[in-house]
Amino acid sequence: MDTSITGSLTDNERDSLLQAVATLESSLPFGTIDLSPQEVNRIAKAGPASATFVIDGLELASRNPDLVPASITTEVLQNRLALIRNLDVVTSVVAKFHEKLSDTALQAKAEAYEVARTVYALIKRKKSAGLREGRDRLAQRFAKQGRRKQGSTPAEPAE
């Protein structure tokens, strides 16, 4: 499978993507929340292992309204059940998209890094004074690694 990244992403395309994300977020009728790490720690977790328990409990309460306080109506229970089911579907799709987007960015950065290493290897061989400043800037990336053995310079360019 070819994983090389071809093409580009213009500023306008990036802005369109960001607008699409904002539109997606504003499409939720109740909005989204942003919890602090402390708030996340305080919340009871109903993860995948508890999913069946939660769904079964809400369905049981919907079928037996006399078991729950009067303030919790069947409509509230049905809405909550639909909410968690639908959010799980959307969350799964968005998480998969995020994973693919992250993988794409990782690959694009890796390819750009290889090009930069090749440029650095070529510039190191040139003694032109005009390249000195750029060469020194690039050399800072490897400054703390010490000297490498002969023949193991980063990304020797193909001849």
Contacts in CASP RR format, 6 or more apart in sequence:
PFRMAT RR
TARGET T0000
AUTHOR 0000-0000-0000
METHOD contacts of the structure
MODEL  1
MDTSITGSLTDNERDSLLQAVATLESSLPFGTIDLSPQEVNRIAKAGPAS
ATFVIDGLELASRNPDLVPASITTEVLQNRLALIRNLDVVTSVVAKFHEK
LSDTALQAKAEAYEVARTVYALIKRKKSAGLREGRDRLAQRFAKQGRRKQ
GSTPAEPAE
3 107 0 8 1.000
4 107 0 8 1.000
4 111 0 8 1.000
5 104 0 8 1.000
5 107 0 8 1.000
5 108 0 8 1.000
5 111 0 8 1.000
25 31 0 8 1.000
25 32 0 8 1.000
35 43 0 8 1.000
46 53 0 8 1.000
46 54 0 8 1.000
51 88 0 8 1.000
54 84 0 8 1.000
55 81 0 8 1.000
55 84 0 8 1.000
55 85 0 8 1.000
58 77 0 8 1.000
58 80 0 8 1.000
58 81 0 8 1.000
59 81 0 8 1.000
60 67 0 8 1.000
61 67 0 8 1.000
61 68 0 8 1.000
61 72 0 8 1.000
61 77 0 8 1.000
62 74 0 8 1.000
62 77 0 8 1.000
62 78 0 8 1.000
62 81 0 8 1.000
65 73 0 8 1.000
65 74 0 8 1.000
68 77 0 8 1.000
114 155 0 8 1.000
116 138 0 8 1.000
117 154 0 8 1.000
117 155 0 8 1.000
118 155 0 8 1.000
118 157 0 8 1.000
119 138 0 8 1.000
120 135 0 8 1.000
120 138 0 8 1.000
120 139 0 8 1.000
120 141 0 8 1.000
120 154 0 8 1.000
120 155 0 8 1.000
121 153 0 8 1.000
121 154 0 8 1.000
121 155 0 8 1.000
121 156 0 8 1.000
121 157 0 8 1.000
122 157 0 8 1.000
123 131 0 8 1.000
123 134 0 8 1.000
123 135 0 8 1.000
123 138 0 8 1.000
124 135 0 8 1.000
124 139 0 8 1.000
124 153 0 8 1.000
126 135 0 8 1.000
142 154 0 8 1.000
END
